[in-house]
């Protein structure tokens, strides 16, 4: 089981790297597909959720973007600070304030089993 988890994490990293390459080259559809595969294999990857939030926001999928940023914040990894800034910016844009941010982050924690 431990070997299988390591393989899944390695696969998730590969999808993340491919997604990041697509993101940098502005192939956003391919980036989204690869970031989604990455979090499917490694649901604790905060950077993949940060990038998914960016991709969804770019596609005007605002609620999905908010959820992705909230998961990146909830995981509290190296991407949490940037994800929180993006989340707050998007919440202000969408709702006029950030008042429900903690509720959204707590729901993301629950969804991630944290």
TAPEQUI-V317427 format. One record per residue. N is the residue number from 0. RES is the residue in three letters. SS is DSSP state (alpha for helix, beta for strand, coil for the rest). OMEGA is omega in degrees with one decimal (NA if undefined). Layout:
n: <N	N>
res: <RES	RES>
ss: <SS	SS>
omega: <OMEGA	OMEGA>
//
This chain:
n: <0	1	2	3	4	5	6	7	8	9	10	11	12	13	14	15	16	17	18	19	20	21	22	23	24	25	26	27	28	29	30	31	32	33	34	35	36	37	38	39	40	41	42	43	44	45	46	47	48	49	50	51	52	53	54	55	56	57	58	59	60	61	62	63	64	65	66	67	68	69	70	71	72	73	74	75	76	77	78	79	80	81	82	83	84	85	86	87	88	89	90	91	92	93	94	95	96	97	98	99	100	101	102	103	104	105	106	107	108	109	110	111	112	113>
res: <UNK	UNK	UNK	UNK	UNK	UNK	UNK	UNK	UNK	UNK	UNK	UNK	UNK	UNK	UNK	UNK	UNK	UNK	UNK	UNK	UNK	UNK	UNK	UNK	UNK	UNK	UNK	UNK	UNK	UNK	UNK	UNK	UNK	UNK	UNK	UNK	UNK	UNK	UNK	UNK	UNK	UNK	UNK	UNK	UNK	UNK	UNK	UNK	UNK	UNK	UNK	UNK	UNK	UNK	UNK	UNK	UNK	UNK	UNK	UNK	UNK	UNK	UNK	UNK	UNK	UNK	UNK	UNK	UNK	UNK	UNK	UNK	UNK	UNK	UNK	UNK	UNK	UNK	UNK	UNK	UNK	UNK	UNK	UNK	UNK	UNK	UNK	UNK	UNK	UNK	UNK	UNK	UNK	UNK	UNK	UNK	UNK	UNK	UNK	UNK	UNK	UNK	UNK	UNK	UNK	UNK	UNK	UNK	UNK	UNK	UNK	UNK	UNK	UNK>
ss: <coil	alpha	alpha	alpha	alpha	alpha	alpha	alpha	alpha	alpha	alpha	alpha	alpha	alpha	alpha	alpha	alpha	alpha	alpha	alpha	alpha	alpha	alpha	alpha	coil	coil	coil	alpha	alpha	alpha	alpha	alpha	alpha	alpha	alpha	alpha	alpha	alpha	alpha	alpha	alpha	coil	coil	coil	coil	alpha	alpha	alpha	alpha	alpha	alpha	alpha	alpha	alpha	alpha	alpha	alpha	alpha	coil	coil	coil	alpha	alpha	alpha	alpha	alpha	alpha	alpha	alpha	alpha	alpha	alpha	alpha	alpha	alpha	coil	coil	coil	coil	alpha	alpha	alpha	alpha	alpha	alpha	alpha	alpha	alpha	alpha	alpha	alpha	alpha	alpha	alpha	alpha	coil	coil	coil	coil	coil	alpha	alpha	alpha	alpha	alpha	alpha	alpha	alpha	alpha	alpha	alpha	alpha	coil	coil>
omega: <180.0	178.0	179.5	178.3	178.3	178.5	179.2	-179.7	177.7	177.5	179.4	178.9	178.7	177.6	178.0	-179.5	178.3	178.0	179.9	176.9	177.9	179.7	-179.2	179.9	176.5	171.9	-168.2	177.9	178.4	178.1	-179.6	-179.6	-177.2	175.9	177.4	177.1	-180.0	-178.9	175.0	-179.3	-179.0	-175.3	178.9	-177.8	-175.6	-178.5	177.9	176.9	176.4	-178.9	175.9	176.9	178.5	-178.5	-179.7	179.7	179.0	179.2	-179.7	173.7	-166.2	179.8	178.2	177.3	178.1	179.9	-179.9	177.9	-179.9	177.9	177.7	177.7	-177.1	-179.0	171.9	176.2	-175.9	179.9	-173.1	-176.8	179.1	179.8	178.8	178.4	179.2	179.6	-178.3	178.2	-179.1	178.2	177.4	179.8	-173.7	-171.6	-179.5	177.2	-178.7	-173.5	-177.2	-176.3	-177.9	177.3	-179.7	179.4	178.4	176.7	177.9	177.4	-180.0	-179.4	179.3	-179.7	-179.4	NA>
//
